[in-house]
Amino acid sequence: MTEKHKLRLLNFIFCSDSYLLNINQQYLKHDTYTDIVTFDNSDLKQEIVGDIFISLDRIRENAKELNVNEKDELHRVMIHGTLHLLGYPDKGKSAKALMTEKEDLYLSKRAF
């Protein structure tokens, strides 16, 4: 897998738990709170066009539970959603491990 995609349009929509729960129920038929829902709207394999919905309530809660900075957790989740748009899954042990490895890699590249 490669990250050599052309970025066309990427929207980050920051919202509440209740708003994202509604999105999760309506579009994915999941009746659970989540930190992120990613929609891939691209027509071509090597381009990124997508919408990433992120619950700021979940980010705050996850940061507390994981004992990490809220900014770092937000960045991790933003990277996570972008990796989904690049084709990385996170179902299964090995896929989750690779996703975490990629998240850590891109978090380490931040210049701030």
C-alpha positions, 0 to 999 in steps of 0.5 A: 500500500502506498500513500501516493494519492493526489489530494483533491478535497478533504473536509474535516467536520468537527461535531458533538457526540450526538451529531456524530451518533446520528451520522453513525446511525443514519449512514452506517446503521451503528447505534454507538458513539464513535470518535470518527466517521469517514466517507470516501467520495473519490471516483478515482483510486489515486485521489482523495476526496472525502469527509471526515466527521470527528466528535470533539466530545469523544476526543476529550474523553479519549484523551482523558482515558488514554492520558494524552494531550487533547491536541495529540488525540485530535491529530491522531484521529485526523490521521486515522481518518485520512489513512482510511481514505488511503485504503488502510483498514482497521478491522482485525489484529494485523490491520489495527497494528499497521494502522497504529504504526502509520498513525505514530509515523505521521504523528512523529512528522509534525513540525509543531 
